[in-house]
Amino acid sequence: MVTSPVLMTGSGRRPDCVMTIEDVAEKADVWSEAIKKIVKAITAAAVALGTAIAALLTWWPSSAPPESEPLLQNTGYGPQCSQLYNTIDHTWTESQWTVWESLKRDMDC
């Protein structure tokens, strides 16, 4: 099969190079692959840079003064209440629950 050459010419001069359509297609494929690799490399570099900036911002000390008081006060329960809550058994009888509830009230839990 004979292909018609694509002429690469300057301004009004004789052709500098004669390329077949197959040559042009091959070069286009090579350039396409090269551009894909460059885009992938730039994308990877951007992701790495974004990750590094996020890590630096996470570790950067804030200029806000540390809070000395918690937002919620007098909430939760202490170690004694925690021990009391850890004793709960869901198979208790009604009288056992009554004793437990009275202990809870007495301990202010």
SVG drawing of the C-alpha trace seen along z (x, -y; Angstrom):
<svg xmlns="http://www.w3.org/2000/svg" viewBox="-38 -34 53 47">
<polyline fill="none" stroke="black" stroke-width="0.4" points="0.0,0.0 1.4,-3.3 0.9,-6.2 1.0,-9.8 3.8,-11.7 3.2,-14.7 5.5,-17.5 7.2,-19.4 8.1,-22.6 9.5,-26.0 8.2,-29.2 8.3,-28.5 11.4,-26.3 11.8,-22.7 10.7,-20.2 13.0,-19.7 11.7,-16.3 9.2,-14.0 7.2,-11.9 4.6,-9.3 1.3,-9.2 2.6,-6.3 5.6,-8.3 3.4,-11.2 1.1,-8.8 4.0,-7.1 5.5,-10.5 2.1,-11.6 1.8,-8.4 5.3,-9.0 4.4,-12.6 1.0,-11.6 2.7,-9.0 5.3,-11.6 2.7,-14.1 0.7,-11.5 3.9,-10.7 4.6,-14.4 1.0,-15.0 1.2,-12.0 4.5,-13.3 3.1,-16.8 0.0,-15.3 2.2,-13.1 4.3,-16.1 1.2,-18.2 -0.2,-15.5 3.1,-15.1 3.3,-18.9 -0.3,-19.1 0.4,-16.3 3.6,-17.9 1.7,-21.3 -1.1,-19.5 1.4,-17.8 3.2,-21.0 -0.1,-22.8 -1.1,-20.0 2.2,-20.2 2.4,-24.0 1.9,-25.4 -1.2,-27.6 -0.9,-31.1 -4.1,-30.8 -3.5,-30.5 -4.2,-27.1 -7.5,-26.8 -7.3,-26.4 -10.8,-25.4 -12.7,-22.6 -15.9,-23.6 -18.0,-21.3 -17.7,-21.3 -19.2,-19.0 -20.2,-16.4 -19.5,-12.8 -18.6,-10.8 -15.6,-9.9 -13.8,-6.7 -16.3,-5.5 -19.2,-6.0 -17.2,-4.3 -16.7,-1.2 -20.4,-1.3 -21.4,-1.3 -19.0,1.5 -20.9,3.7 -24.1,3.7 -25.5,7.2 -28.6,7.2 -29.8,10.4 -30.3,8.8 -33.6,9.1 -35.7,6.1 -34.4,5.9 -30.8,6.0 -31.6,3.1 -33.2,1.2 -30.0,1.5 -27.9,0.4 -30.1,-2.6 -29.9,-3.7 -26.1,-3.4 -26.1,-5.5 -28.2,-8.2 -26.1,-8.1 -22.9,-8.5 -24.4,-11.3 -23.6,-9.6"/>
</svg>
